[in-house]
Amino acid sequence: MNPPITSSSAAAHAPVSEPVDTAETPPPAAPISLARTGSVLHVRLNPSAQDDDVLSSAVLDALIAVLDGLHEQPDIQILVLSSLGEDFCLGADRREYQEALAGDPTGTTLRRIADKAHRLCQALENTHAVTIARLHGRVIGAGLALAAHCDLRAGADTCRFRMPEIGLGLAPAWGGAMGRLITEAGAARIRELMLTCDEFDAPTAHHLGLLHKVAPLDQLDDAVTAWTRPLARRSPQALVLTKRMLAGYAKAARTSDTALLDSHLLAAQLAQPR
């Protein structure tokens, strides 16, 4: 009769396996990072999560979630939007658009992605918090649209801006950008910059009203703090009411706001054979 197999004998006859690396795999980087100081929420785009400074669906979803969550956090009075990358933002994720269209030629998936841009920009415009864009490096296309939907904008003196859509064969249809930019900077100059796709610098953006402040990069945080400190001392009720009034008057100036059509225009244009 054979002796029973003990744990030691079983181990001796068990197949030998390769050593397993027990080190934990680090979780994927989040598309944005959050930090709060008192009534100020700092939201930073994190391009290292996707190897590019673009507004992918993951970034849009994360920003929408933060803004939706502010409804339950009325004590947050100010939101500062910036980026951890070399540039603030290089625009929409056109590679994602093409992949969506390849997977769904009807354009439905692409329209759903593009509609997120509209939801995000509306959330920025309508949130109770005063929103501040802290801009550096390049601010391109949808990145400029995103910044334009913030209440206040400060940029480094080395910033470069551009609306390249027409040069890429696209209409500038992202998040209602055209209406917002025209309201903020005027139809004549926005028309020129959209049609020519010319790059412009921080002083020009300041002259147009697309930047409220220009500062050297190493002083940009101080320029933003010069806003956040007094704003944090203001009456929350007065801030909310004033922001609502400003948004209402600005929207009244856009008597025919076609922003909801942006996703349809984008999907239809990309679906056309080149």
N, C-alpha and C positions, 0 to 999 in steps of 0.2 A: 504494500500500500504506500502510495507516495505521500510524503509529508505535506501538510497544508502549506499553501503559499503565504508567507508572511510579507509584511510591507517591505522589508529589506530585500527579500528575494524577488518580489515583484519589481522593485526598483531596479534590481540588477538585470532583469530580463526586459525592462521597458525600453522602447526605442529611444535612442539618444537624439535630442532635438537641439537646434541652434539656440544659443543664449538669447533671451528676450530683453530688449532695451526697455526698462521700466520707467524711464524718464517720461514725464507727462508732455504731450504735445501742446505747445502754447495755443490758446484759443485764437481764432482769427481776429485781426484788428478790427475794431468797430469803425464804421464810415465817418462817425463824428465823435468828438469827445466833449464832455460837459464838466464844468466847474462852476460852483456857486460861491459868491462872496456877498453876504447880506442879501439885499434885494436885487442883486445883479447876477444874471445867469450868462456865463460865457459858453458859447457854442462854437466849436472849432471844427472845420472840415478836416478830414484826415486822409489825404490822398494815398498814404502808405498802405491803406487797406485795399486799394484797387490798382496801385501802380500808375495812377494818373490823376491829374487835377481836374476831373470832369464831374458833371452832375449825373451820375448813374441812377438807376431806379433805387438802389440800396441807399444812396445819399438822400434822395428825395423822400423815401419812406421814413428814414430816420429823422429828418427835419420836420416832416409833417407830424410824426409822433410826438416830438418835443413840443411843437406849437399847440397841438391838441391837448397835451397834458397841462399846459399853462392854465386851462380853464379851471383846473382844480388847485391851482397855486396862485391865487390873487396877490400873495405877498411878494411875488417876483414882479418888480416894476420895470426892469430894464433887461433887454437881451442884446448881448454883443456878439455879432457874427463875424468870425475871422477864419483863417486857414493855417494849418500846420505845414503846408507845402511851400515850395519855392515861389509859387504864384497863388493869388487868391482863388482863381478859377479859370480854366481854359474853355469853358462852355459845356454844352450838352454832350452826352455820350453817343456820338453818331455811330460808333461801331455797334452799340446795343440796338440802336434803331434798325440798322441793316440786318442784324441777326433776328430781330423780332419780325421783320418783314419777310425774311427768308423762311422762317418757321410758320408764318401765318400770312400768306399773300393777300388775304382779305383786308389787312391793315387794322383789324380789331385790336390785336395785342399792342401794336404800335400806338394806337389812339389811347389805349388805357395807360401806357407809359407817359405819353405826352400830357394827358389830362392831370397827371400827378403834378406837373409843373404849374398848372393853373391853380390847383388846390393849394399848393405851397405858397404861391405868391398872394393868393387871397387870404391865407392864414396869416402871413406876415403883415398884410395891410390891416387886417381886422383884429389881431390880437390886442389885448388890453395893455401889454407891455410896450414900452417905447423901444423900438428896434434900432440898433446902431450897426452899420457895416464898417469893419476895420479892414481896409484894403491895402494890399501890397503886391508887387510884381505885376503880372499880366492879369487883366480883368477882361475876359473875352466873351462875346456873344451872350449866352444864357447866364454867364457869371455876372455880366453887367446888368442883365435884367433882374437877377436875384438881388443884387446890391441896390438897384433902383427902387425896389419895393420896400426897402428899409426906410425908417423915418429920417435918420441922420446918417451921413456918410463921411468918414475921414479916410484920407488916402496918403500913402507915402509919396514924397515928391518924385520918386523914381517909377511910379505906376505908369503902365501903358494900357490904353483901352482900345477896343476895336469891336466893330459889329461886322463880322465877315460873311454873314449868311448868303448874301447875293453872290459874292465871289465863289461860294461853294455850290451855287445853283439852287439855293433854297430861299424861301420867303422867311423873314424874321418872325416866325410864328412860335413863340415859346412863352407860356405863362401870362399872356396878355402884355408882353413887354412893350409893344409899340405904343399902346395907349398910355401906359405909365410913363414911358420916356418922353413922349410928347408933352404930357402934363407937367413933368418935372423940368424939362429943358427947352421946350418950344418946338413947334413943328418944323420951322425952317432949317435949323441946324441939325435936328435929328434926321430930317429928310436927306440932307447932304451927306451925313456920316453913314447912313444906311445904304445910300445909292453908290457911294464911292468906296465904301469899306476902308476908308483911310484910318490909320492909327492916329490916336491923339494922346497927349500927355496929361499929367496931373493938373498943371496950370489951366489948360484948356477945359478940362472937366470941371474945374472950380469955376471958371468963367461961365460955363453953361449951366451951372447949378447941379451938376451930377455929383460934385463933391462939395461939402460944406466947409471942410477944413483940409489943408495940405500941410504936411509936416515931414521933416527928415525921418527916415525909417526908425532911427534910434530914439526918436521923440514921439512916435506915433501913439504908443500906449499912454503917454502923458496927455496927448491931445484928446484921446478918448476919455480918460479919467476926468478931464476938465468938464466933460458933459455928465458923466455918471454920478459924480459926487453931488452936484446940486440937484440933479433929477431925483436922486434917492431921498432927498429931504423934502421934496414936493408932496403935496397932498395927493394920495393915490386916486381919489375920486376926481380931482381936478385934472390930473394927467389923462385918465381914461376918457373923461368927457371931452377934453380938448382934442385928443387923438381921434375920437369918433367924429367930432365936428369937422376936423381937417379932412378926414377920409370922405365924409359925406359931400363936402364942397368940391373936392377933387374929382369924385365920381360924377358929380353933377355936370362938371365940365366935359366929361366923356359921355355925351348924350346918346351915342350909339356905340356902346362897348361890345366889340365883337370877339372878346378874348375867348369865349367858349368855343369859337370856331377854330382856334389855333391847332388843336390836335387833328381835326379833320383836314385842314389845309396841309399840314405837315405830312400826314399819312398819304394823302392823295398825290402830293408832289413826289415823294420818295418812291411811290409805287409806279410812277411813269417810267417807261423804258428810257435809258440814257443813250 
